């Protein structure tokens, strides 16, 4: 015959053993979780140290590039210009200018002619690609009457030459285009003037 107290004690011991096993498993999971958290913290510290090192290297690279740029600017400022094409062209123009009766050269006239031609060329280049609306706006702004697109462009150039070089009479503006010849019909035959 069994005593009721023995079976109760055995049941309690078995229950206690199960509780101990569950507590040990919880403790193991808790320790494992701490270990994982510590590893994550350590990897974050390493990543932070790498980021700081990369930032330091980037700042050093920026500083090095700033120094290189300033050095290049200083070298560029210290360098003498290779050639002065404008002065060479002016000197070449002096040699081609005719001498006056007293033997003096009209060097100023030759330089002014070169400047004037360059001015005309530049203005034609800027006006060449403009559309009718843009040319109309320029005509209104500069007081030129609009007739046709090409004629208005030439009138604008003439007006600008007069303003820039102070000539009051009719201005001879050389035309580079092939369409510049004035065609006049006389008795059904075209002649160029």
Secondary structure as GFF3:
##gff-version 3
##sequence-region A 1 193
A	DSSP	alpha_helix	4	78	.	.	.	ID=ss1
A	DSSP	alpha_helix	85	96	.	.	.	ID=ss2
A	DSSP	alpha_helix	107	128	.	.	.	ID=ss3
A	DSSP	alpha_helix	132	142	.	.	.	ID=ss4
A	DSSP	alpha_helix	149	165	.	.	.	ID=ss5
A	DSSP	three_ten_helix	178	180	.	.	.	ID=ss6
A	DSSP	beta_strand	183	186	.	.	.	ID=ss7
A	DSSP	beta_strand	189	192	.	.	.	ID=ss8
###
